[in-house]
């Protein structure tokens, strides 16, 4: 079977960031104002007062310290509590396409490629900004790429599923060079008025170039994707019910389930063992042991989840080098998280080093890729 190499990666990071202290100040002001407005109903027992947030609560629950966002001002406005991202006319690049192109150009430069050499584009993220035309086709046009393009969504696992789709296309002969991008504007589907989740997400975009071994011109620091495993299992514990059918029943508009909602404790309890077992089984299927793994690039959703998964896979606590963490400053960037970790923490590995790129999230969905450094 034809080998597939990751020859380039790119990362777009928004210019603006929000610290936990800033986020807590905005949330607590909103909560205090809401409690004052609903004081009579709260006093009568008809409503429950909003509890305040704190920096200590956020960091203990998640390990997150800050996040990058596309619009800081709107999120920190207690009278708005959401980003302001103006609609663009159809003759201008969409915001996700613009993010994707910026990340893609970094990946192309690393792979020593031009846009026109790409013959397939996959845009994989938790929330494409429109139904159609596919944002991926817009990215294809902006880069001058050929072939074909499409959008796909497997929530936080979109990147690993996208990489597998790219590998399949290359190995079947449908494409030779694939660009896979993950423009995540997670702040736009986050309820900043929910104490249990207002701190979880940040915005970013990653890009990955995958090439067939016989056409890859630059294999310096490249990685071979030599095994993959994908899994889905239906669960309502992470959900977002926003969609075009919402307008068909006005009673549901603006309800909390039209943004990100989750049962966090259930997710932790159910997903951690599932993902750890998946990684261990895939290693065993490739005659690899835990000690053969040089790097775990795990989905950056929650520090406690990552630490537990790594401990179950390795049989001990992972070092910071073995399982790098970026969510402290990026927060959860959905599908982009594990790719950010891979992009930022791979240069120190030697030829022949083996690593795991793993994602997990809503669905449930999980994707696990085994990669090996070439040179």
C-alpha positions in Angstrom: 0.0 0.0 0.0 1.2 3.5 -0.9 2.8 5.3 2.1 1.4 8.8 3.0 3.6 11.5 4.6 2.7 14.6 6.6 5.1 17.0 5.0 3.9 20.3 6.4 1.7 21.9 9.2 0.6 25.4 9.8 -1.1 27.3 12.6 -3.1 30.5 12.6 -3.5 32.1 16.0 -5.8 35.1 16.5 -4.1 38.3 17.8 -6.4 38.7 20.8 -6.4 36.6 23.9 -8.4 36.5 27.1 -7.0 35.5 30.5 -9.0 33.7 33.1 -9.1 36.8 35.3 -10.6 38.8 32.5 -13.1 36.2 31.6 -14.2 35.7 35.3 -14.6 39.5 35.7 -16.9 39.7 32.8 -18.9 36.6 33.8 -19.3 37.7 37.4 -20.5 41.1 36.4 -23.1 39.6 34.1 -24.1 37.1 36.8 -24.5 39.8 39.5 -26.5 42.0 37.1 -28.8 39.0 36.2 -29.3 38.1 39.9 -30.3 41.7 40.6 -32.7 41.7 37.7 -34.3 38.5 38.9 -34.1 39.2 42.6 -37.8 38.9 43.3 -38.1 35.5 41.5 -35.0 34.3 43.2 -36.3 35.4 46.6 -39.6 33.6 45.9 -37.8 30.4 45.0 -39.0 30.5 41.4 -35.4 30.9 40.0 -32.0 29.9 41.1 -29.3 32.6 41.5 -26.3 32.5 39.2 -23.2 31.3 41.0 -20.0 33.2 40.4 -17.0 31.9 38.7 -13.3 32.1 39.7 -9.9 31.7 38.3 -9.2 28.9 40.8 -12.3 27.0 39.7 -11.4 27.2 36.0 -7.8 26.1 36.4 -8.6 23.2 38.7 -11.4 22.0 36.5 -9.6 22.3 33.2 -6.0 23.4 33.3 -6.8 26.3 31.1 -5.2 29.7 31.8 -6.1 31.7 28.7 -7.5 31.5 25.2 -7.1 33.2 21.9 -10.3 34.6 20.3 -11.3 36.3 17.1 -13.1 39.0 19.1 -12.3 39.9 22.7 -14.4 43.0 23.2 -17.8 41.3 22.5 -17.1 38.4 24.8 -16.0 40.6 27.7 -19.0 42.9 27.4 -21.4 41.9 30.2 -24.3 43.2 28.1 -23.3 41.0 25.1 -21.3 38.0 26.2 -20.5 36.7 22.7 -18.0 37.7 20.0 -19.0 40.3 17.4 -18.0 39.0 13.9 -19.6 41.1 11.2 -21.1 39.4 8.2 -19.1 39.8 5.1 -20.4 40.3 1.6 -20.3 37.3 -0.7 -17.5 38.8 -2.8 -15.1 38.8 0.1 -13.4 35.7 1.6 -15.3 34.2 4.5 -13.7 34.4 7.9 -13.1 30.7 8.1 -11.6 30.6 4.6 -9.3 33.5 5.6 -8.1 31.6 8.7 -7.6 28.4 6.7 -5.6 30.2 4.0 -3.2 31.7 6.6 -2.6 28.4 8.2 -2.3 26.6 4.8 0.4 29.0 3.6 2.6 28.1 6.5 2.1 24.4 5.8 2.7 24.8 2.1 6.0 26.7 2.8 7.1 23.9 5.1 6.3 21.3 2.5 8.0 23.3 -0.3 4.8 23.4 -2.3 2.6 26.0 -4.1 -1.1 26.1 -3.8 -1.7 24.9 -7.3 0.1 21.6 -6.5 -2.6 20.6 -4.1 -5.3 18.4 -5.7 -7.6 17.9 -2.8 -8.8 20.2 0.1 -10.6 19.0 3.2 -12.0 21.5 5.6 -12.7 19.6 8.8 -14.1 21.4 11.9 -16.8 21.3 14.5 -18.9 24.1 12.9 -18.5 25.2 9.3 -19.9 28.7 9.1 -22.5 28.0 6.4 -24.3 25.1 4.7 -23.1 25.7 1.2 -21.1 26.4 -0.9 -18.5 24.4 1.0 -15.9 26.6 2.7 -13.3 24.1 1.5 -14.1 25.0 -2.1 -13.5 28.6 -1.3 -10.1 27.8 0.3 -9.3 25.7 -2.9 -10.1 28.8 -5.0 -8.1 31.2 -2.9 -5.0 29.0 -3.0 -5.4 28.2 -6.7 -5.5 24.5 -5.9 -6.9 21.9 -8.3 -8.9 18.7 -8.0 -11.8 18.8 -5.5 -12.7 20.0 -2.0 -15.3 19.4 0.6 -16.3 20.2 4.2 -16.7 17.6 6.9 -17.7 17.6 10.6 -16.9 15.0 13.3 -16.7 17.7 16.0 -13.5 17.5 18.0 -12.3 14.5 16.0 -12.6 16.3 12.6 -8.9 16.6 12.1 -8.0 13.0 12.7 -10.9 11.9 10.6 -9.9 14.4 7.9 -6.3 13.0 7.9 -7.6 9.5 7.5 -9.8 10.7 4.6 -6.8 12.3 3.0 -4.8 9.1 3.4 -7.6 7.1 1.8 -7.8 9.4 -1.2 -4.0 9.2 -1.7 -3.8 5.5 -1.3 -6.7 5.0 -3.7 -5.2 7.3 -6.3 -7.8 10.0 -6.1 -5.3 12.6 -5.0 -1.5 13.0 -4.6 -1.3 16.0 -2.3 -4.0 16.9 0.2 -4.5 20.0 2.3 -6.6 19.4 5.4 -7.6 22.5 7.4 -9.4 23.1 10.7 -10.7 26.6 11.2 -12.3 26.6 14.6 -14.2 29.6 15.8 -15.3 27.9 19.0 -16.1 31.1 20.8 -19.0 31.6 18.5 -20.8 28.4 19.7 -19.9 28.8 23.4 -22.4 30.0 26.0 -20.4 32.6 27.9 -23.3 32.8 30.4 -22.8 29.2 31.5 -20.5 29.0 34.5 -19.7 25.4 33.9 -18.4 25.9 30.3 -17.8 29.6 29.7 -14.0 29.0 30.0 -13.6 25.9 27.8 -13.0 27.1 24.2 -10.7 29.2 22.2 -10.2 30.0 18.5 -7.5 28.8 16.1 -6.9 27.1 12.8 -4.5 24.4 11.9 -3.4 23.0 8.5 -1.8 19.7 7.5 -0.2 18.8 4.1 -0.3 15.1 3.3 1.5 13.7 0.2 2.1 10.3 -1.4 5.6 9.1 -0.8 6.5 9.1 -4.5 5.7 12.8 -5.0 6.9 14.3 -1.7 9.8 16.7 -2.5 10.7 17.6 1.0 10.7 14.8 3.6 12.9 16.7 6.1 11.0 16.5 9.4 8.2 14.6 7.7 6.1 11.9 9.4 4.7 8.8 7.9 1.1 8.0 8.9 1.5 4.2 9.2 -1.7 3.2 11.0 -5.1 4.7 11.9 -8.2 3.8 13.8 -11.5 5.7 13.9 -14.4 5.1 16.2 -17.9 6.6 16.9 -20.4 5.8 19.6 -23.6 7.8 19.9 -24.0 9.9 23.1 -26.0 13.0 24.0 -23.5 14.0 26.7 -21.9 16.6 24.3 -24.4 18.3 22.0 -25.2 21.4 20.0 -28.7 21.5 18.4 -28.2 24.6 16.3 -29.3 24.0 12.7 -31.5 25.1 9.9 -34.6 23.4 11.4 -34.5 25.7 14.4 -36.5 28.3 12.4 -39.3 25.7 12.0 -40.1 25.8 15.7 -39.7 29.3 17.2 -40.2 28.0 20.8 -36.7 26.6 20.7 -34.9 29.6 19.4 -32.2 31.0 21.8 -32.4 28.0 24.2 -29.2 26.8 25.7 -29.1 23.7 23.6 -28.5 25.8 20.5 -25.0 26.3 21.8 -22.4 23.9 23.2 -23.8 21.9 26.1 -22.3 18.9 27.9 -22.5 16.6 30.9 -18.9 17.0 31.8 -18.6 14.4 34.5 -20.2 11.7 32.4 -17.9 12.6 29.5 -14.9 12.3 31.7 -16.0 9.0 33.1 -16.9 7.4 29.7 -14.4 8.9 27.3 -11.1 8.5 29.2 -11.2 4.6 29.4 -12.6 4.4 25.9 -9.8 6.4 24.3 -7.0 4.8 26.4 -8.2 1.4 25.4 -8.4 2.4 21.7 -4.8 3.7 21.7 -3.5 0.6 23.5 -5.3 -1.7 21.1 -3.9 0.1 18.1 -0.4 -0.1 19.4 -0.8 -3.8 20.1 -2.2 -4.3 16.5 1.1 -2.8 15.2 3.3 -4.9 17.5 4.2 -1.8 19.6 4.4 -1.5 23.4 3.8 1.6 25.5 7.6 2.1 25.9 7.8 2.3 22.1 5.8 5.6 22.1 7.9 8.7 22.1 5.1 11.3 22.0 1.4 11.5 22.7 -0.3 14.5 20.9 -3.6 14.2 22.6 -6.8 16.2 22.1 -6.5 19.4 24.2 -9.8 19.5 25.9 -9.0 19.0 29.6 -5.8 18.6 31.4 -7.2 16.0 33.8 -8.5 13.9 30.9 -5.2 14.0 29.1 -3.2 13.0 32.2 -5.5 10.1 32.9 -5.5 8.8 29.3 -1.7 9.0 29.1 -1.3 7.3 32.5 -3.5 4.4 31.3 -1.6 4.0 28.1 1.9 4.3 29.5 1.3 2.7 32.8 2.7 5.7 34.6 2.4 9.5 34.6 3.6 11.0 31.3 6.3 13.7 31.3 5.6 17.1 29.8 7.7 16.1 26.9 5.9 12.8 26.3 2.4 14.4 26.4 2.8 18.1 25.6 0.0 20.4 26.7 -1.0 23.6 24.8 -4.5 24.0 26.3 -3.2 26.2 29.1 -2.8 29.0 26.6 -5.0 28.0 23.7 -7.9 26.3 25.7 -9.9 23.7 23.9 -9.8 24.5 20.2 -11.9 21.5 19.2 -10.4 19.6 16.2 -7.4 21.9 16.1 -6.1 21.0 19.5 -4.1 17.8 18.9 -2.7 19.3 15.6 -1.5 22.4 17.5 0.3 20.1 19.9 1.8 18.2 17.0 2.8 21.4 15.2 4.5 23.0 18.2 6.1 19.9 19.8 7.7 17.6 17.3 11.0 19.2 16.2 13.0 17.6 18.9 12.1 14.0 17.9 14.8 11.9 16.2 14.4 9.9 13.0 12.4 6.7 13.7 10.5 8.2 16.6 6.9 7.0 17.0 4.0 9.2 18.1 0.3 9.1 18.5 -2.1 11.9 17.3 -5.4 11.3 19.1 -8.7 13.2 19.2 -11.9 12.6 21.1 -15.1 14.5 21.5 -18.8 14.8 20.7 -20.4 11.9 19.0 -18.8 10.2 20.8 -16.0 10.2 18.2 -12.4 9.3 18.5 -9.5 9.2 16.0 -6.1 7.7 16.6 -3.2 8.0 14.2 0.2 6.4 14.5 3.0 8.3 12.9 6.8 7.8 12.5 9.4 10.5 11.9 11.3 10.0 8.6 14.5 12.0 9.0 
